[in-house]
């Protein structure tokens, strides 16, 4: 065993998920075990998870944890070495991890400071004979963990802070400084102070031994004002300790060979049958490329561009199936597209994991016009299924898709279509290119095979994390 890592986050598949953060946190332990690192995951015991505590062993008690007692339970659950922080006064609530019917919980700063506090304590003192070498904190919810570790005396333990999405920064008012157990002398611009208040994410960024993001391009983008969202200077100052490591996907779950209509890069015939099944399920008949959007329907994801480009795409022979939920005006815009183009555009508002597999199996292309995308998994699912990604040149999209250009087509390595800037003109031109490529069966088949042969699993990413941990530990 090379070393031990305590991973702390607010979400972890298969226990609780609101986004891609949970997928990464849940996938890392088994991926790292394959390269010799022992990782345990600390998450809150939300209401739906509290029954798991009965199957686990109490290993830590924290009295006076921001208004009540907290108990950490340990056990192997669903193949994950799990640590659950049971603090009913903070986490036993109806709703999402972050809010209820009335919006975000008013005490989120305290709720996730408690998670970070316990993480730092466990890192410092160990858990039932298990002592981590590295504390790995994920996003704003765990941002105070490196700070507590740094300010409380971390000894030999080192820390890594991963930014999954810098748009969420864990802001709190300055009057909570003492309540959140943060040292007042650290409240200055190069320390904890953030535009007159506090940010748990900034706290992690200035105190962690190393900072990672979920793609190399996103790591570089975060040092620019248009992507850094106020923290670009902090990250640029620490540039020598910043790196980007791409996420992977679970190739066991996302596998065209195990779908109801199976196919593979070597035996792609089932893709045609899957396409027919998708068309039948959504009542569409498309002579050209059938594209899908599987996404949160938000401005960040570029969904507002679709009404500007889809009519011309449909006129050129294309079709579209949308699966997702999000901003009400975006949902209405998708319904309008379906009403305006019956038989060529179909929309399902909501999310259904099984249905998303049908979409990736049967579609010819997946559209990801995000304005920023730290890593993105959707385009990786597209590559895995030979559903060619059409993506904006940002973040992990730029790092995973080889755009069809004269050079890449001549070399026979293209896996999709990449466009920039992220506007309707460039997006529309990308869809025109998609139609042109689709009209060349040999070229289309070659690109599809390239896509399905592209590595998207966790093997490469796990090796990169293992190398980073070695470097951080020194």
N, C-alpha and C positions, 0 to 999 in steps of 0.2 A: 504494500500500500504506500503510495507516494505521499499522501497527506490527507487532511480532513478539512472540510469546508462547511460552515454553518450558513445556509442560505435563508434570508429573511424576506418575506414578501406578503402582500395582502391577498394574493390569489395563487392557486395551484391546481392544475388539472390532475386528477379527475374530481377534486373536492369542491372547488368554487371557481367560477370563471365569468368575467364580464368582457374579456378581450384577449389579445395575443400574449399579454404578460403571463397569464396563467399557463398557456401552452409551453412557454419557455421554461418557467419555473418547474413545471411538472416533468419536462423532458430531460432536463440537465442531470438529475441524479443518476439515472441508468446510463446515459451517454458518457458521463464522467467515470462511472464505475468501470467501463470498458477500457479506460486508459489509466486506471489505477488510483483514482481519487474517490474518497468516501465523503459523500454529501448528505447532510440532513437538512430538512426544510421546516422552518418555523413559520406558521401562519396563525391568525386568530381563529378561535373556536366560535364561529358565527352560530346562530341558532340552529341551522340545519346540520351543523357539524358536531354539536355538543353530544349527541348520542354515541359518537365514536369514542369519546373519552372513557366510556365504560369498558371498552375493549383494550385500553391502553394503560400504561403504568405512570403514576404521578412521579415526576423526577425533580420538580422545582416548585417552590412556593415563594411568591413575592407579596409581602404584606404592604399595605398602603400604596397600591398601584393606581395612582390617579383616581382615588375615590373608592377603592375596594380591594379585595384580594384577587390575585391572579395565580393560577396553578398551571404548570406546564406538564402535559402528558406526552409520553413517548411510545412509539410502536411502529411496526411495519404494517402499512395499510395500502392495499392496491399496489404493492410493489415499491412504495415510497417510504423511506425512513422519515417518518413524520413526527413533528413536534407541534402540538396544539396548545396555544395559550388560551386557557379558559378563564375569562374575566367577565362574568355575566353583566356586570354594571356597564360594560363598554360594548360588548358584542352580541348579547342575547336580545336581538331586536328583529322585528319583521321588516323586510325590505332587502335592498342590495347591500353589499359591504360598505357602501358610502352614503346611503341615504334611504329615506322612506317616502311615503306619499307626499309629504310636505317639502321635499327637497333634500339637500345634503344635511347630514347630521351636524348640529351646531357644534358638537364637541369633537369633530374629526381630528383637530390638532392633538387633543389629549389621547384620543383612541389609538392613533398610530404612533404617537410618542411613547405610549405604553408598550406597544409592540417593539419599538426600537430600543427602549430601555432594557427590556428583558433580553433581547438579542445581544446587546452589549454585555450584560451581566453574564449570560451563558458563555459568551466568547471569552470573557475574562477568567471565569472560574471553572468552566467545563461542566459537563452534564453526566453524572453517574460514571465517572471515569473516562468519559470521551471528551477530549480537549481539541477544539478546532485550531488549525493553523491560520485560517483565513475566515473572515466574516464577509459575506457577499450580500450586499443590500441592493434591492431592486426598487427603483422609482421613488417618488416622493413619500410614499407610505412608510418606507424604511430609511428615509434620508437621515433621520436623527441618529440612527444606529452607529455609523462611523464617527459622528460627533461625540456621542456619549463615550464611545470607546477611546477616542483621542483625548477628551478632556478628563476622563476618569482613570487613565493609566492603563494602556493596552498591553503592556509587557511584550511578549513575542508575537502576539496576534496581529496580523496585518488585515487591511480592509480593501474591498473593491466596491465601487458604486457603479451600477449599471443604469443608464438612462434609456428607457424604452420609448418614452414620448415626453419631450421637454415641455410640451404644452401644458402639462399638469405639474404644478410646482409646490403644492402644499403650503399655501400662504397662511400666515397667522399674524394677528396684531401684536405689537411689541409689548403690550401690558401682560402678555402671557409668558414673558421671558422666564421669570422665576418659577411660575407654575409648571412650565415645561422642563424645569431642572437644567437650565442652560446658564452658563456663567456670564454675568453681566459685563465683565471685562472683554468678552469676545464680541460684544455688539458694536462693531465698527465696519466700515465699507468692505475691507478685505477679509472680514470675518463673517459673523452671522447676519449683520444688518442687510436688509434687502428692501430698497425703496421705502425706508421708514418702518418696515415691519420685519417679519421673519419668513423664511422659506425653508421647509425641511429639505427640499431638493438641493438648494444652495448649500445648506449645512453639510450635506453629504459630499457635495462637489469640492468644498474647500478643505475637508478633513480626511477624506479617504486617501489611502496610499496610491490607488490607481482608479482611473475612470474608464469605463467602457460604454460603448453604444452598440446598437444591434446591426450596424453595417459600417464598413469603412467610409463610404460616401457621406453617410449621416454624421459621422464623427467630424469630418471636414466641414460639412454644412453648418454644424452647431457653432462654429466660430464666426459665423456671418450674421449680421443683424436680422436678415430676412428669415432666418431659421432659428436663431438662438433664443428668441423671445425674451430678451432682457438678460439672459445669462451667458451671452456669447463672450463677453469680456472675461468672465470667471473661467470659462473653459479654455479660452485662448491663453490665459495666463498659465494654465496647467497643461499646455499642449504636449509637453514632453512625457506626460503621464496619462495621455488619452489614446485609446485605440478602439477600432471598430471590429467586432466579430459578428459575422452573419448568423442569424438564427437558422435552424433547420426545420424540417417537418417530419412527422412520424410516418415513415414510409410503410409501416405495417398497417396503420389506419388508412392512409391515403395511398392505395395501391390499385391500379387499374386491373391487375391480374386477379383480384379477389372481388370485383364488382359483379352484380347480377349478370351483366353482359361483359365477360372478361376480354381483355385485349392487352397487348404489350408492344414494345418497339419492334420486336421481331415478328410478331403476329398481330398486325394492326387491324385486321378485318372486323373485329368486334366493334370498333369505333363507329363504323357505318350503322350497325344495328343499334348502338346506343344513341346515335343521333336521331334515328327514326323514333325510338322510344321517347326521347325528350320532346320532339316535335308533337307526338301524339298526346303526351301528358299536358302540354300547354296550348294545343290547338293552333300551332303555327306551321306554315308551309313556306320554306325559304329556299330559293334557287341558288343563292350565293352563300357566303360564309355566315354561319349562325354564331353570333357572339352572346356572351353572358356577362352580367354584372352581379357579383355576390359580394355585398358590401354594406357597411353602414351608409345610410343615405344622408351625407353631410357635405358641406362646402369643402372641408379639408380633402375629402375623397374625390372632389371634382365632379360630383354628380350633377351640379347645375349646368355643366357643359353639355350634357347628353341631349337636352331638347334642341340645342343649336346644331348638332352634328348628325343625329340619328335620322332625320328626314332624308338627307342626301344619301346616307348609307343605305337606307331602305330603297331609295330610288335606284341605287346602283345594284340592287339584288340582295342586300344583306338583311339580316333579321336580328332581333335582340330579345333575350329573356332576362328579366331583372328579379333578383331575390334579395330582400333586405328590408331594413326598417331604420328610421331616423327622424330627421326634421320633418314636421308635417308638410311644409311647403315643397320639400323634395319628394315626399311620397305622392303628393298631388301631381307634381310634374311628371312622375313616372306613370301614374294612371292616365294622365292626358296623352302621353306618348302611345300607350296601349290603345286608347280610344281612337286616336288619330290614325293608327296603322293596324287595324284588325287583321289577324292572321300572319302578321309579320313582327309585331312586338307584343310581348306578354309580360305581366308583372304579378309577382306574389309578394305582398307586404308582410313581413315577418321573417323569421329565420327557422330553418328546419335542416338539421345536419344530414339526414338521409336524403332529403331533396337536393341539397348542395352536391352530394356525390353524383346524383343523376345529371345535374347540370355540367359538372366538370367532365363526366364520362362522355356526354353526348355533344357538347358544344365544339365548335371549330376554333373559337378564340375567346379570351377573357379580357375585358377592358378594365384597366386600372389607371385612370387619369388623375391620380392624387397630386395635390399641390405640395405636400410633403409626406414622406412615408419612411419612418425610421428603418424598417426592414421590409415588412409585408410578407404575408404567407400566401395570399391569393395567387400571386404570379407563380409561386413555387408549386402550388397545386396544379396550375395550368401547365407548367413544364412537365410535371410528373404524368399528366394525363394526355399530353400531346395536344392540349388546348392552347394554341399559341397566344402568349401574352402581348397585348398592346398597352404599353406603359409610358408614363411620363418619366423623363430622365432625372429622377431624384432619389436620394436615399438608397435603400436596399433594392429598389426597382432597377436602378442603374447598375447595381453591382451583380444582379442575377440574370438579367436578360441581355442577350447579344442581339442588338438591333440589326435589321436587314438594311445594309448599305451596299454600295457597289463592291467595297473591299470584302465585307463578310460574306456576301453572296458568292463572290468569286472564289473565296477560300472554302466555301461550303460549310460555314460554322454558325450561321444565323439561327436564332431560336425564337425570334419574335419581332415586333415592331416597336421602336423607341422614338419618342418625339419630345421636342422642347421648342419653345417654352410651353408651359401648361396653359394653353388658351385654346379657344374653339378653332382657330385657323390651323394650328399645328395638329390638333387632335383630328380634325376633319381630313387633313392631308394624310395622316397615319391610317385612317380608315380606308381612304382611297388606295393607299399602297396595299393594305390587307386584301382588298377586293382584287387588285391586280395579281397578287401572289396566288390567291385562291384559284384564279383562272389558269394557272400553270400547274397542272397536277403533279408533275415530277418535282418541281421546286417545292410545292407545298408538302409533298411526302417527305422530302429530304429535311425540311425545316422541322416537321413534326417528329421525325426520328431523332434529329439533333436535340430537340427539346426533351424528349423522353429519356435520352441518354445522359442528360445533364445531371450531375450529382446535387441532390437537394436535401439529403438526410443529415443527421446530426454528427456523422463521423468526423468530418472536417472541422466543424465548429467545436466539438468536444476536444479535439487535439489542440486547437487554438487556445481554448480556455485552460487546458492543462499546462500549456507552455507559459501562459500568462501567470497562473498561480505559482509556477516554479520561479518566475522572474520576481513576482511580488514578495514571495517568501525569502528570496535572496539565497 
